[in-house]
Amino acid sequence: MRTTVTLEPDVEHYIREACHKRKKSFKRVLNDALRESLQPKTSKPELLAPRSMGLAPGVDSRRLSDLADDLEVESYLAAESKRGYNRSNNKKAGK
């Protein structure tokens, strides 16, 4: 079927880049892109096999966010203690 389609400049740019990379015609790249995006998806998504995260014994992978929170608190308190030290020095110096 022959038809006229007005493409927006960015779409034309994408198609021309694909033509250059794939070494195919404009018509071929456009048809392939439309076919791929419009045809119904019939296959089921492929599930990945589970595998070990390599965590140390006793570390519960469901509680990793708690560990991250604890580390963040420790980092914050360490920074605050350094800042507090500098404040006390500034007060002694009369600043």
N, C-alpha and C positions, 0 to 999 in steps of 0.2 A: 504494500500500500504506500502510496506517495502522499505526503502531507507537508504543510508548512508550519513550522513551530518557531516562535520567537523565544530565544534563550536570553536569559539575563547574562550580563558580562562575566560575572564570576563563574557561572555554570559553564559557559563556553570555555573559559580559561581552564577549568578542571578537565573538561573533555579533551581539549587540545593537549594538555600535559599528559593525559592517559594515552592519547594517540602516539605521542612521541615516545613514551616509556615502553608501551606494548608493541610499537611498530605496526599498528593496525589503523584502518581507515576510521574517519570520523563516524561514518554510518555504523560500522561494526562496533565501535566502542559505545556509542549511544544505545544501540540495540542491546548489547550485553548488559549495560548498566540498568536499563529499564527492565529487562527480563529478570535480572537477579533481584532487583528491589521489589518487583510486583508479583512474582510467582508465589503461590501459597507455600508456606513452610510446612512440610509434612513430616520431617524427621524430628524425633525426640532429642532434647539436649543430651549431650554425652556427659555422664557423671564421672567425676574423677575418683580414683581409688584413694582411700584414706592412707595417710602415711604419718610416721612419727614426727613430732615437732622437735625432737632432740632435747627436751627439757630434762633438767636434773630430777632425780627421784624426789618425790614429795611436793613438787610444784604442780599446782592444779591449774590446768590451762583455762578453766572457766573463771579463774580469779586473777587473770593477768592485769585487768584494769585496776584492781585493788593494789597490786604491786606498783603499777605506774603512778597511782595516786600517792602511795607512801614515798616513792622516790621523789616526786614533785614537792611534797611537804618538806622532806629532808633538805632538798636543794634550796627551798624558800627560806627555811629556818637558818641554814648556813649563811645565806646572803644577808639575812636580817641581823644575825649576830655580828657579822663584819661591819655592817652599816652602823649598828649600835655602838660598836667600839670606836668608830670614827666620830660619832656624835659626842661621845664622852670626851674625846680628845679636843674637839672643837670648843666645848663648853669650858674646859680647863684653860684653854688658850684665850678665852674671852671673845670668841667669835660668835 
